[in-house]
Amino acid sequence: MEIGITSFVETKPDVQTGEVMSHAQRLREVVEEIVLADQVGLDVFGIGEHHRKDYAASSPALVLSAAVSQTKRIRLTSAVTVLSSADPVRVFQDFATLDGISNGRAEIIAGRGSFIESFPLFGYDLNDYDELFKEHLELLLKIRESEKVTWKGGHRPAINNLGVYPRPVQNPLPIWVGSGGRQESAIRAGLLGLPLMLAIIGGNPMQFEPLVQLYKKAAAHAGHDESRLKVGSHSIGFVGENTERAANTFFPSTMAGMNKLGKERGWAHYDRSSYDAARSFEGALYVGDPETVAQKIIHLRKNVGVTRFMLYVPLSTMPHAQVMRAIELLGTEVAPRVREEITKWEAETEKGSQFNCV
């Protein structure tokens, strides 16, 4: 069971002061967060790609590379790379470079992205949203498969027996498919035998269990070994010493972030009752003291099949010290508790299976 952090490197106005942090300051802060995550034993840190004023990270690979020399073991991934509007050749080169510098710790989570600013910015038509992702993923996997590439598609110039360099340390370079819960995405990931990262940010996380089963069924149909499949969850949350204080600390920025996006997307108004419902045991917010958060992650692993959990913090701008403390608690208290319980559970499950076989 892997435990990690996701950040979108937000620069929204501080809910207390109204101050807007510079992109430069927030980028330096997130590098410190990656370094701390490595020091406290977390497994992975993901940076999301965005192309708008209130997010500072338009190039996840570049941000992650800034932390490489200060980290030793943590895996470094995009969360996500907006592959529909990106050149797959350049994406592969960037992450192969990161993989080389980190000596084999880079990953890509490829997705369509829930924001659309990159499409006009890079000259893509939103009407080709799905087709672009399918085509670009196909090319990205072809580049991963072979040093020399011959390929032709409908939206990008053809490649005729050209080499793509540098080559990564890892063979193959890990590529996940990110999904907000679409069946088509789960099926595609399964058929390709790729790990699946789910954005579980609302509703009851248990509702994703049928999607995970669909993913595994598609993988089995394509001849992939189901036991080697990985499923991840990108979920919003915050860890504090005390559940009530953690909830009160995380609420103002969460409400501000949710309502800002809500105005853009037509969501209902987000208030304290919405928040408290979401942080209940069956909700999608992982907010509380270490034991509360650990038990929710364990529940997700046992009932949905998630093998990697990534805590998205903060949802909007929060004081850097609070974010650092949440990362510290996730690594030193939550992750060991989850790993211990899951190890015991898996051993008991395997023992039970062997007994039934006898």
C-alpha positions in Angstrom: 0.0 0.0 0.0 1.6 3.2 -1.2 0.8 6.6 0.5 1.6 10.0 -1.0 0.7 13.6 -1.6 -0.8 15.4 -4.6 -0.5 19.2 -5.0 -1.8 21.5 -7.7 0.5 24.3 -6.3 -2.4 26.7 -5.7 -2.0 30.5 -5.5 -5.6 31.4 -4.7 -6.2 34.4 -2.3 -5.6 33.6 1.4 -9.0 33.2 3.0 -7.9 35.1 6.1 -5.8 38.0 4.6 -6.8 38.1 1.0 -3.1 38.0 0.1 -2.2 36.3 -3.2 1.1 34.5 -3.1 3.5 34.9 -6.0 4.0 31.8 -8.3 7.7 31.9 -7.5 7.1 31.6 -3.7 4.6 28.8 -4.0 6.9 26.9 -6.3 9.7 27.1 -3.8 7.3 26.0 -1.0 6.1 22.9 -2.9 9.7 21.8 -3.4 10.1 22.0 0.4 7.0 19.9 0.7 8.4 17.2 -1.6 11.6 17.1 0.4 9.7 16.7 3.6 7.5 14.0 2.2 10.7 12.0 1.3 12.1 12.5 4.8 9.0 11.2 6.6 8.8 8.1 4.4 6.0 8.8 2.0 6.1 6.8 -1.2 5.1 9.3 -3.9 4.5 13.0 -4.6 2.4 14.2 -7.6 2.2 17.6 -9.2 -0.8 18.6 -11.3 -0.5 20.4 -14.6 -2.5 23.6 -14.9 -2.4 26.7 -17.2 -4.2 29.4 -15.2 -3.4 32.2 -12.8 -4.4 30.5 -9.6 -2.1 27.5 -10.1 1.7 27.8 -10.4 2.7 24.5 -11.9 2.4 24.4 -15.7 5.4 22.0 -16.0 5.2 19.1 -13.4 8.4 17.5 -14.6 10.4 20.7 -14.1 8.9 21.3 -10.6 9.6 17.7 -9.6 13.2 17.9 -10.9 13.9 20.8 -8.6 13.5 18.4 -5.6 15.5 15.5 -7.0 18.9 16.3 -5.5 17.3 16.8 -2.1 15.4 13.5 -2.0 16.5 9.9 -1.9 13.6 7.5 -2.5 10.3 9.2 -3.1 8.7 8.6 -6.5 7.9 11.7 -8.5 4.9 11.9 -10.8 2.6 14.2 -12.6 -1.0 14.3 -11.3 -2.0 14.7 -14.1 -0.2 15.5 -17.3 -2.9 16.9 -19.6 -2.0 14.6 -22.4 -4.8 15.6 -24.8 -3.2 19.0 -25.3 0.5 18.0 -24.9 3.0 16.6 -27.4 3.6 13.0 -26.4 7.2 13.2 -27.6 8.0 16.1 -25.3 6.1 14.5 -22.4 8.2 11.4 -22.7 11.4 13.3 -23.0 10.7 15.5 -20.0 9.8 12.5 -17.8 12.7 10.3 -19.1 15.0 13.2 -18.2 13.4 13.3 -14.7 13.8 9.6 -14.5 17.5 9.8 -15.3 18.2 12.6 -12.9 16.4 10.8 -10.1 17.8 7.4 -11.0 14.5 5.7 -11.8 11.9 7.5 -9.7 9.7 9.2 -12.3 6.2 8.4 -13.3 3.5 9.9 -15.6 -0.2 10.0 -14.7 -1.8 10.9 -18.1 -5.3 12.3 -18.2 -7.6 14.5 -20.2 -7.6 17.1 -17.4 -10.7 18.7 -15.9 -9.6 22.2 -16.9 -9.6 23.3 -20.6 -7.3 26.4 -20.6 -4.5 24.4 -22.3 -6.5 23.6 -25.4 -6.6 27.2 -26.9 -3.2 27.9 -25.4 -1.6 25.1 -27.5 -3.9 25.4 -30.5 -6.1 22.3 -29.9 -9.9 22.1 -30.6 -12.0 21.1 -27.7 -14.2 19.1 -30.0 -11.3 16.7 -30.4 -11.1 16.3 -26.6 -11.5 12.5 -26.4 -9.9 11.7 -29.8 -6.8 13.7 -28.9 -6.3 11.7 -25.6 -6.7 8.4 -27.3 -4.2 9.3 -30.1 -1.7 10.9 -27.8 -1.7 8.0 -25.3 -1.2 5.6 -28.2 1.9 7.6 -29.3 3.2 7.9 -25.8 3.1 4.2 -25.3 4.7 3.5 -28.6 7.6 5.8 -27.7 7.9 4.0 -24.4 8.0 0.7 -26.2 10.7 1.5 -28.7 13.7 3.8 -29.1 12.9 4.3 -32.8 9.3 5.3 -33.6 7.2 5.1 -36.8 3.7 6.5 -36.2 0.9 8.3 -38.0 -2.2 9.9 -36.5 -4.9 12.4 -37.3 -3.8 15.4 -35.2 0.0 15.4 -35.0 2.6 15.2 -37.8 3.7 11.7 -38.5 7.0 10.3 -37.2 9.1 8.1 -39.6 11.7 5.9 -37.9 13.0 8.6 -35.6 14.7 8.1 -32.2 13.3 9.7 -29.0 15.8 10.5 -26.4 16.9 10.3 -23.6 15.7 6.8 -22.7 14.6 6.4 -19.1 16.3 4.3 -16.4 13.1 2.4 -15.8 12.0 0.0 -18.6 9.2 0.6 -18.9 8.7 4.1 -17.6 5.5 3.9 -15.4 2.5 5.4 -17.1 -0.9 5.6 -15.3 -4.3 6.6 -16.7 -6.0 9.2 -14.6 -9.8 9.2 -14.5 -12.6 11.1 -12.8 -14.8 7.9 -12.9 -15.6 7.4 -16.5 -16.2 3.8 -17.5 -14.4 4.4 -20.8 -11.2 5.4 -19.0 -11.3 2.4 -16.7 -11.8 0.0 -19.6 -9.1 1.7 -21.7 -6.6 1.4 -18.8 -7.5 -2.2 -18.3 -7.2 -3.2 -21.9 -3.8 -1.6 -22.0 -2.7 -3.1 -18.7 -1.9 0.3 -17.3 -2.3 1.4 -13.7 -5.5 3.4 -13.0 -5.6 6.6 -10.8 -9.1 7.6 -9.8 -10.0 11.1 -8.7 -12.3 10.3 -5.7 -13.3 13.7 -4.6 -17.0 13.5 -4.0 -19.8 11.2 -3.0 -19.2 7.8 -1.3 -15.8 6.3 -2.3 -17.4 2.8 -2.2 -19.3 3.7 -5.4 -16.0 3.3 -7.2 -15.7 -0.4 -6.5 -17.7 -1.5 -9.5 -15.5 0.7 -11.7 -12.4 -1.0 -10.3 -14.0 -4.4 -11.0 -14.7 -3.2 -14.6 -11.1 -2.2 -15.0 -9.9 -5.6 -13.8 -12.3 -7.4 -16.0 -11.1 -5.5 -19.1 -7.5 -6.2 -18.1 -8.2 -9.9 -17.7 -10.0 -9.9 -21.1 -6.9 -8.5 -22.7 -4.7 -11.2 -21.1 -3.1 -9.0 -18.4 -2.1 -10.4 -15.0 -4.8 -9.0 -12.6 -2.5 -9.5 -9.6 0.0 -6.9 -11.1 -2.6 -4.2 -11.6 -2.4 -1.0 -9.5 -5.3 1.3 -8.6 -4.8 4.7 -7.0 -7.0 7.3 -5.4 -6.4 11.0 -5.5 -8.5 12.3 -2.6 -8.8 15.6 -0.8 -7.9 15.8 2.9 -5.9 17.1 5.8 -4.2 15.6 8.9 -4.0 17.3 12.3 -3.3 16.2 15.9 -7.0 16.5 16.8 -9.9 15.8 14.5 -12.0 18.8 15.4 -9.1 21.2 15.1 -8.1 19.6 11.8 -11.6 20.0 10.5 -11.8 23.6 11.6 -8.4 24.4 10.1 -9.1 22.8 6.7 -12.7 24.1 6.2 -12.2 27.8 5.3 -9.8 27.1 2.4 -11.8 24.1 1.3 -15.0 26.1 1.2 -13.3 28.9 -0.7 -11.8 26.5 -3.3 -15.0 24.5 -3.8 -17.1 27.6 -4.3 -14.7 29.2 -6.7 -14.8 26.1 -8.9 -18.5 25.8 -8.2 -19.2 29.2 -9.8 -17.3 28.1 -12.9 -19.0 24.8 -13.2 -22.5 25.3 -11.8 -22.1 23.4 -8.6 -24.4 23.9 -5.6 -23.1 26.2 -2.9 -20.6 24.4 -0.6 -21.0 25.1 3.2 -20.1 23.6 6.5 -22.9 21.0 6.3 -21.6 19.8 2.9 -18.1 19.7 4.4 -19.1 17.7 7.5 -21.0 15.2 5.4 -18.0 14.7 3.2 -15.6 14.1 6.1 -17.9 11.4 7.6 -16.6 7.8 7.5 -18.4 7.2 4.2 -17.5 10.5 2.7 -14.8 11.5 0.3 -12.9 13.9 2.5 -10.0 12.5 4.5 -9.8 15.0 7.3 -9.0 14.3 11.0 -6.4 13.0 13.4 -4.0 10.3 12.2 -6.1 7.4 13.3 -9.3 8.8 11.7 -7.6 9.3 8.4 -5.8 5.9 8.6 -9.0 4.0 9.2 -10.7 5.7 6.2 -7.7 4.8 3.9 -7.8 1.2 5.2 -11.5 1.0 4.5 -10.9 2.3 1.0 -8.2 -0.4 0.4 -10.3 -3.2 1.7 -13.5 -2.4 0.0 -12.5 -0.6 -3.3 -9.1 -2.2 -4.0 -7.0 0.9 -4.0 -3.2 0.1 -3.7 -2.0 3.7 -3.8 -3.6 6.6 -1.8 -2.6 10.2 -2.6 -3.8 13.0 -0.3 -4.5 16.2 -2.1 -3.6 19.0 0.2 -4.3 21.9 0.2 -7.4 22.4 -1.9 -6.9 26.1 -1.8 -4.2 28.4 -0.3 -3.3 27.5 3.3 -0.3 28.6 5.4 2.8 26.6 4.4 3.5 25.5 8.0 0.0 23.8 8.2 0.6 21.9 5.0 4.0 20.8 6.1 2.6 19.6 9.4 -0.1 17.6 7.6 2.6 16.0 5.4 4.6 15.1 8.4 1.7 13.5 10.2 0.7 11.6 7.1 4.2 10.1 6.8 5.1 9.5 10.4 1.7 8.3 11.8 -0.9 7.6 9.1 1.2 5.7 6.6 2.8 3.3 9.2 -0.6 2.6 10.6 -2.1 1.9 7.2 0.8 -0.3 6.1 0.7 -2.4 9.3 -3.1 -3.0 9.1 -3.0 -3.8 5.4 -0.1 -6.2 5.8 -2.0 -8.1 8.5 -5.2 -8.1 6.5 -3.5 -9.4 3.3 -1.7 -12.2 5.3 -5.0 -13.3 6.8 -6.8 -13.1 3.4 -4.0 -15.3 1.8 -4.1 -17.7 4.7 -7.9 -18.0 4.4 -7.6 -18.6 0.6 -5.1 -21.4 1.2 -7.3 -23.0 3.8 -10.3 -22.9 1.4 -8.2 -24.5 -1.4 -7.3 -27.3 1.0 
